[in-house]
Amino acid sequence: MKLLFVCLGNICRSPLAQGIMEHLVKEKDLESQFELDSAGTGNWHTGNLADPRSLATAEHHGFSLTHRARTVVPPDFEEFDLILAMDKDNFHNLQYMAKTSSQKKKICMIRDWDPEGEGEVPDPYYGTIEDFETVYRMLYRSNQRLLEILLSEGNVKC
């Protein structure tokens, strides 16, 4: 299963989402069954490591982020099985970028799997470390539930 996590600049939410899923997959010894990546719909931070607060949040929860920011590219829509947007703006940008209906069907909101409620993952970029912790909890719940469904059903639909 190939999953792509997407936010705006690929330095806060999406690398944290990728790192959380990598951590969950590793705990279950399932690395060979998943390919995980993250990207942004904007290119301002291409090549940069994650925001220091995302790095600190990951370290606080026992894993590291090594991903370097990149921008969503057209081949992503064919290569990945699911493209997981953090918010509605990125969801709509991805829908616009997708060229076919089958590509559009791969695009979901990550919090569609949050057992505590649907909606957006707020961008913590202008916030505090506590905002990054809130984002972590949303992403952890969403990823944990998504992984459970993928393991039990083998597939999900957006």
C-alpha positions as CSV (number, residue, x, y, z in Angstrom):
1,M,0.0,0.0,0.0
2,K,1.4,3.4,-1.0
3,L,0.3,6.4,0.9
4,L,1.1,10.1,0.3
5,F,0.4,12.6,3.0
6,V,-0.1,16.2,1.7
7,C,-0.2,19.6,3.3
8,L,0.8,23.1,2.1
9,G,4.5,23.4,2.5
10,N,5.5,19.8,3.6
11,I,7.3,20.9,6.7
12,C,4.7,20.6,9.5
13,R,1.6,18.4,9.2
14,S,2.4,16.0,6.3
15,P,5.9,15.0,7.4
16,L,4.5,14.4,10.9
17,A,1.7,12.3,9.5
18,Q,4.2,10.3,7.4
19,G,6.4,9.8,10.5
20,I,3.5,8.7,12.7
21,M,2.4,6.1,10.1
22,E,6.0,4.9,9.6
23,H,6.2,4.5,13.4
24,L,2.9,2.6,13.6
25,V,3.9,0.3,10.6
26,K,7.3,-0.4,12.2
27,E,5.8,-1.3,15.5
28,K,3.8,-4.0,13.7
29,D,6.8,-5.1,11.6
30,L,5.0,-4.2,8.4
31,E,7.5,-2.0,6.6
32,S,7.7,-4.3,3.6
33,Q,3.9,-3.8,3.0
34,F,3.9,0.0,2.9
35,E,5.5,2.8,1.0
36,L,5.0,6.1,2.7
37,D,5.8,9.7,1.6
38,S,4.7,13.2,2.1
39,A,4.6,16.3,-0.1
40,G,3.2,19.8,-0.3
41,T,1.0,21.6,-2.8
42,G,3.3,24.7,-2.4
43,N,7.1,24.7,-3.2
44,W,8.4,27.3,-0.7
45,H,10.2,24.8,1.5
46,T,11.4,22.3,-1.1
47,G,14.5,20.5,0.2
48,N,14.1,21.6,3.8
49,L,13.8,19.4,6.8
50,A,10.6,19.5,8.8
51,D,9.8,22.5,11.0
52,P,11.8,22.3,14.2
53,R,8.5,22.0,16.2
54,S,7.5,19.0,14.1
55,L,10.9,17.5,14.7
56,A,10.6,18.1,18.4
57,T,7.1,16.7,18.6
58,A,8.2,13.5,16.8
59,E,11.2,13.1,19.1
60,H,8.9,13.6,22.1
61,H,6.8,10.6,20.9
62,G,9.8,8.3,20.1
63,F,10.5,8.7,16.4
64,S,12.5,10.9,14.1
65,L,11.6,12.8,10.9
66,T,14.2,12.6,8.2
67,H,12.0,13.6,5.2
68,R,13.0,16.6,3.1
69,A,10.1,18.7,1.7
70,R,9.0,18.2,-1.8
71,T,6.1,19.3,-4.0
72,V,3.4,17.0,-5.3
73,V,4.2,16.1,-8.9
74,P,1.9,14.5,-11.6
75,P,3.3,11.0,-11.3
76,D,2.2,10.9,-7.6
77,F,-1.4,10.5,-8.8
78,E,-0.6,7.3,-10.5
79,E,2.1,5.9,-8.1
80,F,0.1,6.2,-4.8
81,D,-2.9,4.3,-3.7
82,L,-4.2,7.0,-1.3
83,I,-3.4,10.7,-1.2
84,L,-4.3,12.1,2.2
85,A,-4.9,15.8,2.4
86,M,-4.6,17.7,5.7
87,D,-7.2,20.3,4.9
88,K,-9.9,21.4,2.4
89,D,-7.6,23.9,0.6
90,N,-5.1,21.1,-0.1
91,F,-7.8,18.7,-0.9
92,H,-9.2,21.1,-3.5
93,N,-5.7,21.8,-4.9
94,L,-5.1,18.1,-5.3
95,Q,-8.5,17.5,-7.0
96,Y,-7.6,20.3,-9.4
97,M,-4.1,18.8,-10.1
98,A,-5.5,15.3,-10.7
99,K,-6.1,14.6,-14.4
100,T,-8.6,11.7,-14.3
101,S,-11.5,10.5,-12.2
102,S,-9.6,7.5,-11.0
103,Q,-6.8,9.9,-9.7
104,K,-9.4,12.1,-8.0
105,K,-10.9,9.0,-6.2
106,K,-7.6,8.4,-4.5
107,I,-7.7,11.8,-2.7
108,C,-9.1,11.8,0.9
109,M,-9.1,13.9,4.0
110,I,-6.9,12.3,6.6
111,R,-9.3,13.0,9.4
112,D,-12.0,10.9,7.6
113,W,-10.5,8.2,9.8
114,D,-10.3,10.2,13.1
115,P,-12.6,8.4,15.6
116,E,-13.0,11.7,17.4
117,G,-14.4,13.6,14.4
118,E,-13.9,14.5,10.8
119,G,-12.6,17.8,9.5
120,E,-9.3,19.5,8.9
121,V,-6.0,19.2,10.5
122,P,-5.2,22.9,11.4
123,D,-1.9,24.3,10.2
124,P,0.2,24.9,13.3
125,Y,2.9,26.8,11.4
126,Y,2.1,30.2,13.1
127,G,1.2,28.5,16.4
128,T,3.0,27.1,19.5
129,I,4.5,23.7,20.3
130,E,1.1,22.9,22.0
131,D,-0.5,23.4,18.6
132,F,1.9,20.8,17.1
133,E,1.0,18.4,19.9
134,T,-2.7,18.9,19.1
135,V,-2.0,18.1,15.4
136,Y,0.0,15.1,16.5
137,R,-2.9,13.7,18.4
138,M,-5.3,14.2,15.4
139,L,-2.8,12.5,13.1
140,Y,-2.0,9.7,15.4
141,R,-5.7,8.8,15.9
142,S,-6.4,9.1,12.1
143,N,-3.4,7.0,11.1
144,Q,-4.0,4.4,13.7
145,R,-7.6,3.9,12.6
146,L,-6.6,4.0,8.9
147,L,-4.0,1.3,9.5
148,E,-6.5,-0.9,11.3
149,I,-8.9,-0.7,8.4
150,L,-6.2,-1.3,5.8
151,L,-5.0,-4.4,7.7
152,S,-8.5,-5.8,8.2
153,E,-10.0,-4.9,4.8
154,G,-6.9,-4.4,2.7
155,N,-8.4,-1.3,1.0
156,V,-10.3,1.9,1.7
157,K,-12.4,4.2,-0.5
158,C,-12.4,7.9,-0.3
